[in-house]
Amino acid sequence: MLVQRSLRAGLIAALLATLTACGSGGLLGTRESNTQQRSDLDALVDYDTEDEIRSSRSSLFDLFNDNANPNVTVGVNKYLWQASLEVLNFLPIQSVDPFSGVIVTGYGTPPGGGRAYRATVYVQDPALDARSLKLAMETSGGPVSADTVRAVEDAILTRARQLRIRDSKL
């Protein structure tokens, strides 16, 4: 009986040792290696944040340095911008941001039309190209048909080409 209990206790101890070795911590010291890995990762993150802080630091003398590039241009096509304002002049303007190229209008009815429209124009490239112009229109009842949006885009692009031709003749 004593031998059987000893054998059972030894078997249970061996099973527990095997089970503990499979876990994340225990007899083989894996918990220390996880701790070491975690501290190494924290040190790396601290180094990255210190590097970001060092690169973004400025001093009072940076105000007097002329580091700004004077040749920076705004990435908005002036002809598309002006044509958008001219074609959609029946809509009240809510917001205009010429640096990002966004025009947001309120609801307005076109001349000869009974339905109120609202438009958002995004001029995203300095090229006079159809891909540079993004137009979203809606009515108070929902989105506008794709044909209507395409017709307004075509009108804006046509007017932009006319403006460019007029400027080239000057």
DSSP file (Angstrom, degrees, kcal/mol; ACC not computed):
  #  RESIDUE AA STRUCTURE BP1 BP2  ACC     N-H-->O    O-->H-N    N-H-->O    O-->H-N    TCO  KAPPA ALPHA  PHI   PSI    X-CA   Y-CA   Z-CA
    1    1 A M     >        0   0    0      0, 0.0     4,-2.1     0, 0.0     5,-0.2   0.000 360.0 360.0 360.0 -42.5    0.0    0.0    0.0
    2    2 A L  H  >  +     0   0    0      1,-0.2     4,-2.1     2,-0.2     5,-0.2   0.873 360.0  50.3 -65.9 -37.3    2.8    2.4    0.9
    3    3 A V  H  > S+     0   0    0      2,-0.2     4,-2.6     1,-0.2    -1,-0.2   0.889 108.8  52.1 -67.3 -39.4    4.6    1.5   -2.4
    4    4 A Q  H  > S+     0   0    0      2,-0.2     4,-2.3     1,-0.2    -2,-0.2   0.904 110.5  47.4 -65.6 -40.8    1.4    2.2   -4.3
    5    5 A R  H  X S+     0   0    0     -4,-2.1     4,-2.7     2,-0.2    -2,-0.2   0.905 112.9  49.0 -66.2 -41.1    1.0    5.6   -2.7
    6    6 A S  H  X S+     0   0    0     -4,-2.1     4,-2.4     2,-0.2    -2,-0.2   0.912 112.1  48.3 -64.0 -42.6    4.6    6.5   -3.4
    7    7 A L  H  X S+     0   0    0     -4,-2.6     4,-2.2     2,-0.2    -2,-0.2   0.903 112.8  48.2 -64.4 -41.3    4.3    5.4   -7.0
    8    8 A R  H  X S+     0   0    0     -4,-2.3     4,-2.4     2,-0.2    -2,-0.2   0.913 112.3  48.6 -65.2 -43.6    1.0    7.4   -7.4
    9    9 A A  H  X S+     0   0    0     -4,-2.7     4,-2.4     1,-0.2    -2,-0.2   0.893 112.3  49.0 -64.4 -40.2    2.6   10.5   -5.9
   10   10 A G  H  X S+     0   0    0     -4,-2.4     4,-2.3     2,-0.2    -1,-0.2   0.893 111.3  49.5 -65.3 -40.5    5.7   10.2   -8.1
   11   11 A L  H  X S+     0   0    0     -4,-2.2     4,-2.2     2,-0.2    -2,-0.2   0.902 111.9  47.9 -65.7 -41.5    3.5    9.8  -11.2
   12   12 A I  H  X S+     0   0    0     -4,-2.4     4,-2.5     2,-0.2    -2,-0.2   0.907 111.7  50.5 -65.5 -41.3    1.4   12.8  -10.3
   13   13 A A  H  X S+     0   0    0     -4,-2.4     4,-2.3     2,-0.2    -2,-0.2   0.898 110.7  49.2 -63.7 -39.8    4.6   14.9   -9.7
   14   14 A A  H  X S+     0   0    0     -4,-2.3     4,-2.2     2,-0.2    -2,-0.2   0.900 111.6  48.8 -66.4 -40.7    6.0   13.8  -13.0
   15   15 A L  H  X S+     0   0    0     -4,-2.2     4,-2.6     2,-0.2    -2,-0.2   0.904 112.0  48.7 -65.0 -41.3    2.8   14.8  -14.8
   16   16 A L  H  X S+     0   0    0     -4,-2.5     4,-2.6     2,-0.2    -2,-0.2   0.892 110.9  50.4 -65.7 -39.3    2.7   18.2  -13.1
   17   17 A A  H  X S+     0   0    0     -4,-2.3     4,-1.9     2,-0.2    -2,-0.2   0.902 112.4  47.2 -65.2 -39.8    6.3   18.8  -14.0
   18   18 A T  H  X S+     0   0    0     -4,-2.2     4,-1.0     2,-0.2    -2,-0.2   0.920 113.9  47.2 -65.8 -43.7    5.6   17.9  -17.6
   19   19 A L  H  X S+     0   0    0     -4,-2.6     4,-0.6     1,-0.2     3,-0.3   0.881 111.5  51.0 -65.7 -38.7    2.5   20.1  -17.7
   20   20 A T  H >< S+     0   0    0     -4,-2.6     3,-0.9     1,-0.2     5,-0.3   0.866 104.9  56.9 -67.3 -36.2    4.4   23.0  -16.1
   21   21 A A  H 3< S+     0   0    0     -4,-1.9    -1,-0.2     1,-0.2    -2,-0.2   0.780 103.4  55.0 -66.3 -26.3    7.2   22.7  -18.6
   22   22 A C  H 3< S+     0   0    0     -4,-1.0    -1,-0.2    -3,-0.3    -2,-0.2   0.671  97.4  83.0 -79.7 -16.8    4.6   23.2  -21.4
   23   23 A G  S << S-     0   0    0     -3,-0.9     7,-0.1    -4,-0.6    -3,-0.0  -0.024  97.1 -95.7 -80.5-173.7    3.3   26.5  -19.9
   24   24 A S  S    S+     0   0    0      1,-0.1     2,-0.3     6,-0.0    10,-0.2   0.593 103.7  17.2 -82.1 -10.8    4.7   30.0  -20.2
   25   25 A G  S    S+     0   0    0     -5,-0.3     2,-0.4     5,-0.1    -2,-0.2  -0.978  83.2  77.6-151.8 162.5    6.6   29.8  -17.0
   26   26 A G  S >  S+     0   0    0     -2,-0.3     3,-1.1     1,-0.1     5,-0.2  -0.988  85.7   3.9 144.4-134.2    7.9   27.3  -14.6
   27   27 A L  T 3  S+     0   0    0     -2,-0.4    -1,-0.1     1,-0.2    -6,-0.1   0.754 120.9  54.0 -68.3 -29.4   10.7   24.9  -14.3
   28   28 A L  T 3  S-     0   0    0     -8,-0.2    -1,-0.2    -7,-0.0    -7,-0.0   0.459 106.3-116.5 -92.3   0.3   12.6   25.7  -17.5
   29   29 A G    <>  +     0   0    0     -3,-1.1     4,-1.2     1,-0.1     3,-0.4   0.735  67.4 139.5  79.4  22.5   12.9   29.5  -16.9
   30   30 A T  H  >  +     0   0    0      1,-0.2     4,-2.3     2,-0.2     5,-0.2   0.779  65.3  65.4 -71.1 -24.2   10.9   30.7  -19.8
   31   31 A R  H  > S+     0   0    0      1,-0.2     4,-2.2     2,-0.2    -1,-0.2   0.895 100.8  50.2 -64.9 -38.0    9.3   33.4  -17.6
   32   32 A E  H  > S+     0   0    0     -3,-0.4     4,-2.6     2,-0.2    -1,-0.2   0.902 109.8  49.9 -66.1 -39.6   12.7   35.1  -17.2
   33   33 A S  H  X S+     0   0    0     -4,-1.2     4,-2.6     2,-0.2    -2,-0.2   0.879 110.4  50.5 -68.3 -35.3   13.3   35.0  -21.0
   34   34 A N  H  X S+     0   0    0     -4,-2.3     4,-2.5     2,-0.2    -1,-0.2   0.907 111.1  49.2 -65.0 -40.3    9.8   36.5  -21.6
   35   35 A T  H  X S+     0   0    0     -4,-2.2     4,-2.4     2,-0.2    -2,-0.2   0.910 111.4  49.2 -63.8 -41.9   10.7   39.2  -19.0
   36   36 A Q  H  X S+     0   0    0     -4,-2.6     4,-2.3     2,-0.2    -2,-0.2   0.914 111.5  48.9 -63.8 -43.0   14.0   39.8  -20.8
   37   37 A Q  H  X S+     0   0    0     -4,-2.6     4,-2.4     1,-0.2    -2,-0.2   0.905 111.1  50.6 -62.9 -40.9   12.2   40.1  -24.2
   38   38 A R  H  X S+     0   0    0     -4,-2.5     4,-2.5     1,-0.2    -2,-0.2   0.910 110.9  47.8 -64.6 -41.9    9.7   42.5  -22.8
   39   39 A S  H  X S+     0   0    0     -4,-2.4     4,-2.2     2,-0.2    -1,-0.2   0.883 111.3  51.3 -68.1 -36.2   12.3   44.7  -21.3
   40   40 A D  H  X S+     0   0    0     -4,-2.3     4,-2.0     2,-0.2    -2,-0.2   0.908 111.1  48.3 -63.7 -41.3   14.3   44.7  -24.6
   41   41 A L  H  X S+     0   0    0     -4,-2.4     4,-2.4     2,-0.2    -2,-0.2   0.906 110.7  50.5 -65.5 -41.6   11.1   45.6  -26.4
   42   42 A D  H  X S+     0   0    0     -4,-2.5     4,-2.5     1,-0.2    -1,-0.2   0.893 109.6  51.2 -62.5 -39.3   10.4   48.5  -24.0
   43   43 A A  H  X S+     0   0    0     -4,-2.2     4,-2.2     2,-0.2    -1,-0.2   0.887 109.9  49.9 -65.1 -38.1   14.0   49.7  -24.4
   44   44 A L  H  X S+     0   0    0     -4,-2.0     4,-2.2     2,-0.2    -2,-0.2   0.907 111.1  48.3 -66.7 -41.7   13.5   49.7  -28.2
   45   45 A V  H  X S+     0   0    0     -4,-2.4     4,-2.4     2,-0.2    -2,-0.2   0.908 111.2  51.1 -64.4 -41.8   10.2   51.6  -27.9
   46   46 A D  H  X S+     0   0    0     -4,-2.5     4,-2.3     1,-0.2    -2,-0.2   0.900 109.4  50.7 -61.8 -40.4   11.9   54.2  -25.6
   47   47 A Y  H  X S+     0   0    0     -4,-2.2     4,-2.3     2,-0.2    -2,-0.2   0.913 110.1  50.0 -63.4 -42.3   14.7   54.6  -28.0
   48   48 A D  H  X S+     0   0    0     -4,-2.2     4,-2.1     1,-0.2    -2,-0.2   0.912 111.7  47.1 -63.5 -42.4   12.3   55.2  -30.9
   49   49 A T  H  X S+     0   0    0     -4,-2.4     4,-2.3     2,-0.2    -1,-0.2   0.889 111.8  50.6 -68.7 -36.9   10.3   57.8  -28.9
   50   50 A E  H  X S+     0   0    0     -4,-2.3     4,-2.6     2,-0.2    -1,-0.2   0.896 109.8  51.1 -64.5 -38.6   13.5   59.6  -27.8
   51   51 A D  H  X S+     0   0    0     -4,-2.3     4,-2.1     2,-0.2    -2,-0.2   0.896 110.3  48.8 -65.2 -39.8   14.7   59.7  -31.5
   52   52 A E  H  X S+     0   0    0     -4,-2.1     4,-1.5     2,-0.2    -2,-0.2   0.899 111.9  49.1 -65.3 -40.0   11.3   61.2  -32.5
   53   53 A I  H  X S+     0   0    0     -4,-2.3     4,-0.7     1,-0.2    -2,-0.2   0.921 111.2  49.7 -65.6 -43.1   11.6   63.8  -29.8
   54   54 A R  H >< S+     0   0    0     -4,-2.6     3,-0.6     1,-0.2    -1,-0.2   0.890 111.8  48.2 -62.9 -38.8   15.2   64.7  -30.8
   55   55 A S  H 3< S+     0   0    0     -4,-2.1    -1,-0.2     1,-0.2    -2,-0.2   0.763 114.2  46.1 -75.3 -22.8   14.2   65.0  -34.4
   56   56 A S  H 3< S+     0   0    0     -4,-1.5    -1,-0.2    -3,-0.2    -2,-0.2   0.437  86.5 114.8 -99.0   0.9   11.2   67.3  -33.7
   57   57 A R    <<  +     0   0    0     -4,-0.7     2,-0.3    -3,-0.6    -3,-0.0  -0.384  40.8 178.8 -69.7 147.6   13.0   69.6  -31.2
   58   58 A S        -     0   0    0     -2,-0.1     2,-0.2     3,-0.0    -2,-0.1  -0.945  13.0-147.8-142.0 165.1   13.4   73.1  -32.1
   59   59 A S    >   -     0   0    0     -2,-0.3     3,-0.9     1,-0.0     4,-0.4  -0.700  37.0 -95.3-125.7 179.1   14.8   76.2  -30.5
   60   60 A L  G >  S+     0   0    0      1,-0.2     3,-1.1    -2,-0.2     4,-0.3   0.819 121.1  60.7 -65.3 -31.0   14.2   79.9  -30.4
   61   61 A F  G >> S+     0   0    0      1,-0.3     3,-1.0     2,-0.2     4,-0.6   0.698  87.2  73.7 -73.1 -18.3   16.8   80.4  -33.2
   62   62 A D  G <4 S+     0   0    0     -3,-0.9     3,-0.3     1,-0.2     5,-0.3   0.747  86.4  65.5 -65.8 -21.5   14.8   78.1  -35.6
   63   63 A L  G <4 S+     0   0    0     -3,-1.1    -1,-0.2    -4,-0.4    -2,-0.2   0.821 103.6  45.2 -66.4 -30.0   12.3   81.0  -35.9
   64   64 A F  T <4 S+     0   0    0     -3,-1.0     2,-0.3    -4,-0.3    -1,-0.2   0.540  91.6  96.9 -95.0  -8.1   15.0   83.1  -37.6
   65   65 A N  S  < S-     0   0    0     -4,-0.6     2,-1.1    -3,-0.3     3,-0.2  -0.604  71.0-138.7 -78.8 142.1   16.3   80.5  -39.9
   66   66 A D        +     0   0    0     -2,-0.3    -1,-0.1     1,-0.2    -3,-0.1  -0.612  50.6 141.0-100.2  72.4   14.9   80.6  -43.4
   67   67 A N        +     0   0    0     -2,-1.1    -1,-0.2    -5,-0.3     2,-0.2   0.537  34.0 109.8 -90.6  -7.7   14.4   76.8  -43.9
   68   68 A A  S    S-     0   0    0     -3,-0.2     3,-0.0     1,-0.1    -2,-0.0  -0.467  72.9-123.2 -72.6 139.0   11.1   77.1  -45.7
   69   69 A N    >   -     0   0    0     -2,-0.2     3,-1.2     1,-0.1    -1,-0.1  -0.721  15.9-159.8 -81.9 117.8   11.2   76.2  -49.4
   70   70 A P  T 3  S+     0   0    0      0, 0.0    -1,-0.1     0, 0.0    -2,-0.0   0.641  85.6  66.4 -74.3 -11.3    9.9   79.1  -51.4
   71   71 A N  T 3   +     0   0    0      2,-0.1     2,-0.4    -3,-0.0    -2,-0.0   0.251  68.3 125.9 -94.1  13.3    9.2   76.9  -54.3
   72   72 A V    <   -     0   0    0     -3,-1.2     2,-0.3     1,-0.0    -4,-0.0  -0.577  43.7-163.3 -73.3 128.3    6.4   74.9  -52.6
   73   73 A T        -     0   0    0     -2,-0.4     2,-0.3     2,-0.0    -2,-0.1  -0.799  23.3-106.9-112.9 156.3    3.3   75.0  -54.7
   74   74 A V        -     0   0    0     -2,-0.3     2,-1.0     2,-0.1    26,-0.1  -0.638  26.6-131.6 -79.7 136.2   -0.3   74.2  -53.8
   75   75 A G  S    S+     0   0    0     24,-0.4     2,-0.4    -2,-0.3    52,-0.1  -0.169  72.5 104.3 -84.6  43.5   -1.4   71.0  -55.3
   76   76 A V  S    S-     0   0    0     -2,-1.0     2,-0.5    50,-0.1    -2,-0.1  -0.986  72.3-124.0-126.6 133.3   -4.7   72.3  -56.7
   77   77 A N     >  -     0   0    0     48,-0.9     4,-2.2    -2,-0.4     5,-0.2  -0.636  16.2-151.6 -75.9 122.6   -5.4   73.1  -60.3
   78   78 A K  H  > S+     0   0    0     -2,-0.5     4,-2.4     1,-0.2     5,-0.2   0.816  93.3  53.1 -68.6 -29.4   -6.5   76.8  -60.5
   79   79 A Y  H  > S+     0   0    0      2,-0.2     4,-2.6     1,-0.2    -1,-0.2   0.916 111.0  45.2 -72.5 -42.2   -8.6   76.2  -63.6
   80   80 A L  H  > S+     0   0    0      2,-0.2     4,-2.2     1,-0.2    -2,-0.2   0.894 114.1  51.4 -64.6 -38.4  -10.5   73.3  -62.1
   81   81 A W  H  X S+     0   0    0     -4,-2.2     4,-1.8     2,-0.2    -2,-0.2   0.952 114.1  41.4 -62.8 -50.5  -10.9   75.4  -58.9
   82   82 A Q  H  X S+     0   0    0     -4,-2.4     4,-2.2     1,-0.2    -2,-0.2   0.896 114.4  52.1 -66.5 -40.4  -12.2   78.4  -60.7
   83   83 A A  H  X S+     0   0    0     -4,-2.6     4,-2.9     1,-0.2     5,-0.3   0.878 107.4  53.0 -64.9 -37.2  -14.4   76.4  -63.0
   84   84 A S  H  X S+     0   0    0     -4,-2.2     4,-2.0     1,-0.2    -1,-0.2   0.918 110.7  46.9 -63.3 -42.7  -16.0   74.6  -60.1
   85   85 A L  H  < S+     0   0    0     -4,-1.8    -2,-0.2     1,-0.2    -1,-0.2   0.880 115.6  45.9 -66.3 -36.9  -16.9   77.9  -58.4
   86   86 A E  H >< S+     0   0    0     -4,-2.2     3,-1.1     1,-0.2    -2,-0.2   0.914 114.4  45.3 -73.8 -42.5  -18.3   79.2  -61.6
   87   87 A V  H 3< S+     0   0    0     -4,-2.9     3,-0.4     1,-0.3    -2,-0.2   0.885 119.8  40.8 -69.1 -37.7  -20.4   76.2  -62.6
   88   88 A L  T >< S+     0   0    0     -4,-2.0     3,-1.7    -5,-0.3    -1,-0.3  -0.007  76.3 122.7 -99.0  29.7  -21.8   75.7  -59.1
   89   89 A N  T <   +     0   0    0     -3,-1.1    -1,-0.2     1,-0.3    -2,-0.1   0.647  64.4  66.8 -69.1 -13.0  -22.3   79.4  -58.5
   90   90 A F  T 3  S+     0   0    0     -3,-0.4    -1,-0.3    -4,-0.1    19,-0.2   0.591  88.6  81.0 -80.8  -9.8  -26.0   78.8  -57.8
   91   91 A L  S <  S-     0   0    0     -3,-1.7     2,-0.3    17,-0.1    17,-0.1  -0.799  88.6-116.9 -96.7 136.2  -25.2   76.9  -54.7
   92   92 A P        -     0   0    0      0, 0.0    14,-3.6     0, 0.0     2,-0.4  -0.539  30.9-123.1 -71.3 133.9  -24.3   78.7  -51.4
   93   93 A I  E     +A  105   0A   0     -2,-0.3    12,-0.3    12,-0.2     3,-0.1  -0.642  33.0 173.2 -81.9 127.3  -20.8   78.1  -50.3
   94   94 A Q  E     +     0   0A   0     10,-2.6     2,-0.3    -2,-0.4    11,-0.2   0.807  68.2   5.4 -97.3 -41.3  -20.4   76.7  -46.8
   95   95 A S  E     -A  104   0A   0      9,-2.3     9,-3.1     2,-0.0     2,-0.4  -0.997  57.1-174.4-149.8 139.4  -16.7   76.0  -46.7
   96   96 A V  E     +A  103   0A   0     -2,-0.3     7,-0.2     7,-0.2    -3,-0.0  -0.996   4.8 176.3-136.5 128.8  -13.7   76.6  -49.0
   97   97 A D  E >>> -A  102   0A   0      5,-2.7     4,-1.8    -2,-0.4     5,-1.6  -0.830   3.2-179.0-131.7  95.4  -10.2   75.3  -48.4
   98   98 A P  T 345S+     0   0    0      0, 0.0    -1,-0.1     0, 0.0     5,-0.1   0.709  80.1  60.7 -69.6 -17.9   -7.9   76.2  -51.3
   99   99 A F  T 345S+     0   0    0      1,-0.2   -24,-0.4     3,-0.1    -2,-0.0   0.833 117.3  28.2 -79.3 -31.9   -4.9   74.5  -49.8
  100  100 A S  T <45S-     0   0    0     -3,-0.5    -1,-0.2     2,-0.1    23,-0.0   0.568 109.4-120.0-101.7 -11.6   -6.5   71.1  -49.7
  101  101 A G  T  <5 +     0   0    0     -4,-1.8    22,-3.0     1,-0.2     2,-0.5   0.791  61.1 142.3  84.3  29.5   -8.8   71.7  -52.7
  102  102 A V  E   < -AB  97 122A   0     -5,-1.6    -5,-2.7    20,-0.2     2,-0.4  -0.898  26.7-177.9-112.5 131.9  -12.1   71.2  -51.0
  103  103 A I  E     -AB  96 121A   0     18,-2.6    18,-2.9    -2,-0.5     2,-0.5  -0.995   6.0-171.8-123.7 123.1  -15.3   73.2  -51.8
  104  104 A V  E     -AB  95 120A   0     -9,-3.1   -10,-2.6    -2,-0.4    -9,-2.3  -0.970   7.8-171.6-117.1 127.5  -18.4   72.3  -49.7
  105  105 A T  E     -A   93   0A   0     14,-2.7   -12,-0.2    -2,-0.5     2,-0.1  -0.734  15.8-128.9-114.4 164.2  -21.7   73.9  -50.7
  106  106 A G        -     0   0    0    -14,-3.6    13,-0.3    -2,-0.3     2,-0.3  -0.293  49.6 -62.1 -95.0-172.7  -25.1   74.1  -49.2
  107  107 A Y        +     0   0    0     11,-0.1     2,-0.3   -16,-0.1    11,-0.2  -0.539  63.8 154.6 -76.4 136.7  -28.5   73.3  -50.8
  108  108 A G  B     -C  117   0A   0      9,-2.2     9,-3.0    -2,-0.3   -17,-0.1  -0.982  39.0-119.4-156.9 154.2  -29.5   75.4  -53.7
  109  109 A T        -     0   0    0     -2,-0.3     7,-0.2     7,-0.2     3,-0.1  -0.825  29.1-125.0-100.1 135.4  -31.7   75.1  -56.7
  110  110 A P    >   -     0   0    0      0, 0.0     3,-2.3     0, 0.0     2,-0.2  -0.349  43.5 -81.8 -71.6 158.3  -30.2   75.4  -60.2
  111  111 A P  T 3  S+     0   0    0      0, 0.0     3,-0.1     0, 0.0   -21,-0.0  -0.434 119.6  10.4 -62.0 125.9  -31.7   78.0  -62.6
  112  112 A G  T 3  S+     0   0    0      1,-0.3     2,-0.3    -2,-0.2    -3,-0.0   0.470 109.7 106.8  84.6   2.1  -34.8   76.4  -64.2
  113  113 A G    <   -     0   0    0     -3,-2.3    -1,-0.3     1,-0.1    -4,-0.0  -0.828  54.0-159.1-115.1 154.3  -34.8   73.4  -61.8
  114  114 A G        +     0   0    0     -2,-0.3     2,-0.4    -3,-0.1    -1,-0.1   0.622  67.5  85.0-103.8 -15.6  -37.1   72.6  -58.9
  115  115 A R  S    S-     0   0    0     -5,-0.0     2,-0.3    24,-0.0    -2,-0.1  -0.716  74.5-128.5 -94.6 136.9  -35.0   70.2  -56.9
  116  116 A A        -     0   0    0     -2,-0.4    24,-0.6    -7,-0.2     2,-0.3  -0.665  27.4-166.4 -85.2 135.6  -32.4   71.5  -54.4
  117  117 A Y  E     -CD 108 139A   0     -9,-3.0    -9,-2.2    -2,-0.3     2,-0.3  -0.816  12.2-161.4-119.4 158.8  -28.9   70.1  -54.7
  118  118 A R  E     - D   0 138A   0     20,-2.1    20,-2.3    -2,-0.3     2,-0.3  -0.989  14.8-166.9-136.5 143.2  -25.8   70.1  -52.5
  119  119 A A  E     - D   0 137A   0    -13,-0.3   -14,-2.7    -2,-0.3     2,-0.4  -0.962  18.6-163.2-137.3 150.3  -22.2   69.4  -53.8
  120  120 A T  E     -BD 104 136A   0     16,-2.5    16,-2.4    -2,-0.3     2,-0.4  -0.992  17.2-165.0-128.3 123.8  -18.8   68.7  -52.5
  121  121 A V  E     -BD 103 135A   0    -18,-2.9   -18,-2.6    -2,-0.4     2,-0.5  -0.903   5.8-171.0-112.8 136.2  -15.9   69.3  -54.9
  122  122 A Y  E     -BD 102 134A   0     12,-2.9    12,-2.2    -2,-0.4     2,-0.7  -0.947   4.7-169.9-129.7 110.7  -12.4   67.9  -54.3
  123  123 A V  E     + D   0 133A   0    -22,-3.0    10,-0.2    -2,-0.5     9,-0.1  -0.889  15.7 169.2 -98.2 110.9   -9.6   69.0  -56.6
  124  124 A Q        +     0   0    0      8,-2.6    -1,-0.1    -2,-0.7     9,-0.1   0.367  50.7  44.3-111.8   5.4   -6.7   66.7  -55.7
  125  125 A D        -     0   0    0      7,-0.5   -48,-0.9     2,-0.2     4,-0.2  -0.998  68.2-129.9-149.6 146.6   -4.1   67.2  -58.4
  126  126 A P  S    S+     0   0    0      0, 0.0     2,-0.2     0, 0.0   -48,-0.2   0.571  81.1  99.5 -74.3  -6.1   -2.4   70.2  -60.1
  127  127 A A  S    S-     0   0    0    -52,-0.1     2,-1.7   -50,-0.1   -50,-0.2  -0.556  81.2-124.2 -81.7 144.9   -3.0   68.6  -63.5
  128  128 A L        +     0   0    0     -2,-0.2     2,-0.3     3,-0.1    -1,-0.1  -0.666  68.8 126.3 -84.9  84.9   -6.0   69.7  -65.7
  129  129 A D  S >  S-     0   0    0     -2,-1.7     3,-1.3    -4,-0.2     4,-0.4  -0.965  73.5-118.1-144.2 152.0   -7.3   66.1  -65.9
  130  130 A A  G >  S+     0   0    0     -2,-0.3     3,-1.1     1,-0.3    -1,-0.1   0.813 113.9  60.9 -63.9 -29.1  -10.6   64.4  -65.2
  131  131 A R  G 3  S+     0   0    0      1,-0.2    -1,-0.3     3,-0.0    -7,-0.1   0.684  95.1  63.3 -71.8 -15.8   -8.9   62.3  -62.5
  132  132 A S  G <  S+     0   0    0     -3,-1.3    -8,-2.6    -5,-0.1     2,-0.5   0.651  93.6  73.4 -79.6 -15.5   -8.0   65.4  -60.6
  133  133 A L  E <   -D  123   0A   0     -3,-1.1     2,-0.4    -4,-0.4   -10,-0.2  -0.884  55.7-178.8-109.8 125.3  -11.7   66.3  -60.0
  134  134 A K  E     -D  122   0A   0    -12,-2.2   -12,-2.9    -2,-0.5     2,-0.4  -0.990   8.7-175.5-120.0 128.8  -13.9   64.4  -57.5
  135  135 A L  E     -D  121   0A   0     -2,-0.4     2,-0.4   -14,-0.2   -14,-0.2  -0.987   9.6-175.3-129.6 131.4  -17.5   65.6  -57.2
  136  136 A A  E     -D  120   0A   0    -16,-2.4   -16,-2.5    -2,-0.4     2,-0.3  -0.995  10.9-179.9-124.9 128.0  -20.2   64.3  -54.9
  137  137 A M  E     +D  119   0A   0     -2,-0.4     7,-1.2   -18,-0.2     2,-0.3  -0.932   3.7 170.6-127.5 151.5  -23.8   65.6  -55.2
  138  138 A E  E     -DE 118 143A   0    -20,-2.3   -20,-2.1    -2,-0.3     2,-0.2  -0.986  20.7-141.7-151.9 159.8  -26.9   64.9  -53.2
  139  139 A T  E >   -DE 117 142A   0      3,-3.7     3,-0.9    -2,-0.3   -22,-0.2  -0.612  43.1 -97.0-109.7 177.1  -30.4   66.1  -52.8
  140  140 A S  T 3  S+     0   0    0    -24,-0.6   -23,-0.1     1,-0.2    -1,-0.0   0.738 126.5  51.9 -68.1 -18.8  -32.4   66.4  -49.6
  141  141 A G  T 3  S-     0   0    0      1,-0.3    -1,-0.2     2,-0.0     3,-0.0   0.549 124.9 -77.7 -92.8  -8.7  -33.9   63.0  -50.5
  142  142 A G  E <  S-E  139   0A   0     -3,-0.9    -3,-3.7     0, 0.0    -1,-0.3  -0.962  76.9 -10.1 144.9-162.8  -30.6   61.2  -51.1
  143  143 A P  E     -E  138   0A   0      0, 0.0    -5,-0.2     0, 0.0     2,-0.2  -0.239  62.5-117.7 -71.4 159.5  -27.8   60.8  -53.7
  144  144 A V        -     0   0    0     -7,-1.2    -7,-0.1     1,-0.1   -27,-0.0  -0.602  38.7 -90.3 -92.5 154.7  -28.1   62.2  -57.2
  145  145 A S     >  -     0   0    0     -2,-0.2     4,-1.9     1,-0.1     3,-0.3  -0.260  32.3-118.3 -64.3 153.6  -28.0   59.9  -60.3
  146  146 A A  H  > S+     0   0    0      1,-0.2     4,-2.5     2,-0.2     5,-0.2   0.819 113.1  59.0 -64.2 -31.4  -24.6   59.2  -61.8
  147  147 A D  H  > S+     0   0    0      2,-0.2     4,-2.2     1,-0.2    -1,-0.2   0.896 105.2  48.8 -65.3 -39.4  -25.6   60.8  -65.1
  148  148 A T  H  > S+     0   0    0     -3,-0.3     4,-2.1     2,-0.2    -2,-0.2   0.927 112.5  47.5 -65.6 -44.5  -26.3   64.1  -63.3
  149  149 A V  H  X S+     0   0    0     -4,-1.9     4,-2.6     1,-0.2    -2,-0.2   0.916 112.3  50.1 -62.3 -42.9  -22.9   64.0  -61.5
  150  150 A R  H  X S+     0   0    0     -4,-2.5     4,-2.6     1,-0.2    -1,-0.2   0.885 109.1  51.9 -63.8 -38.6  -21.2   63.2  -64.8
  151  151 A A  H  X S+     0   0    0     -4,-2.2     4,-2.0     2,-0.2    -1,-0.2   0.900 111.4  46.4 -65.2 -40.4  -22.9   66.1  -66.6
  152  152 A V  H  X S+     0   0    0     -4,-2.1     4,-2.4     2,-0.2    -2,-0.2   0.906 111.9  51.3 -68.8 -40.7  -21.8   68.5  -63.9
  153  153 A E  H  X S+     0   0    0     -4,-2.6     4,-2.8     1,-0.2    -2,-0.2   0.924 110.2  49.8 -60.0 -43.9  -18.2   67.1  -64.0
  154  154 A D  H  X S+     0   0    0     -4,-2.6     4,-2.6     1,-0.2    -1,-0.2   0.897 109.7  51.0 -62.2 -39.7  -18.2   67.6  -67.7
  155  155 A A  H  X S+     0   0    0     -4,-2.0     4,-2.2     2,-0.2    -1,-0.2   0.904 111.6  47.5 -64.1 -40.7  -19.4   71.1  -67.4
  156  156 A I  H  X S+     0   0    0     -4,-2.4     4,-2.4     2,-0.2    -2,-0.2   0.928 113.4  47.3 -65.6 -44.9  -16.7   71.9  -64.9
  157  157 A L  H  X S+     0   0    0     -4,-2.8     4,-2.1     2,-0.2    -2,-0.2   0.894 112.3  50.0 -64.9 -39.4  -14.0   70.3  -67.0
  158  158 A T  H  X S+     0   0    0     -4,-2.6     4,-2.1    -5,-0.2    -1,-0.2   0.925 112.0  47.2 -63.9 -44.2  -15.2   72.1  -70.1
  159  159 A R  H  X S+     0   0    0     -4,-2.2     4,-2.3     1,-0.2    -2,-0.2   0.885 110.0  53.8 -65.2 -37.7  -15.2   75.5  -68.3
  160  160 A A  H  X S+     0   0    0     -4,-2.4     4,-2.1     2,-0.2    -1,-0.2   0.898 108.6  49.1 -64.0 -40.2  -11.7   74.7  -66.9
  161  161 A R  H  X S+     0   0    0     -4,-2.1     4,-2.5     2,-0.2    -1,-0.2   0.904 109.9  51.8 -65.0 -40.0  -10.4   74.1  -70.4
  162  162 A Q  H  X S+     0   0    0     -4,-2.1     4,-2.3     1,-0.2    -2,-0.2   0.904 109.4  49.9 -61.9 -40.9  -12.0   77.4  -71.6
  163  163 A L  H  X S+     0   0    0     -4,-2.3     4,-2.1     2,-0.2    -1,-0.2   0.896 110.8  49.2 -65.1 -40.0  -10.3   79.2  -68.8
  164  164 A R  H  X S+     0   0    0     -4,-2.1     4,-2.0     2,-0.2    -2,-0.2   0.910 111.5  48.8 -66.6 -41.3   -6.9   77.7  -69.6
  165  165 A I  H  X S+     0   0    0     -4,-2.5     4,-1.2     1,-0.2    -2,-0.2   0.906 110.3  51.8 -64.0 -40.9   -7.3   78.6  -73.3
  166  166 A R  H  < S+     0   0    0     -4,-2.3     4,-0.5     1,-0.2     3,-0.4   0.905 110.7  48.2 -62.5 -40.9   -8.3   82.1  -72.4
  167  167 A D  H >< S+     0   0    0     -4,-2.1     3,-0.8     1,-0.2    -1,-0.2   0.839 106.8  56.3 -68.9 -32.2   -5.1   82.5  -70.2
  168  168 A S  H 3< S+     0   0    0     -4,-2.0    -1,-0.2     1,-0.2    -2,-0.2   0.756 101.9  57.2 -72.8 -21.5   -2.9   81.1  -72.9
  169  169 A K  T 3<        0   0    0     -4,-1.2    -1,-0.2    -3,-0.4    -2,-0.2   0.629 360.0 360.0 -81.4 -13.2   -4.0   83.8  -75.3
  170  170 A L    <         0   0    0     -3,-0.8    -1,-0.2    -4,-0.5    -2,-0.1   0.490 360.0 360.0 -73.9 360.0   -3.0   86.6  -72.9
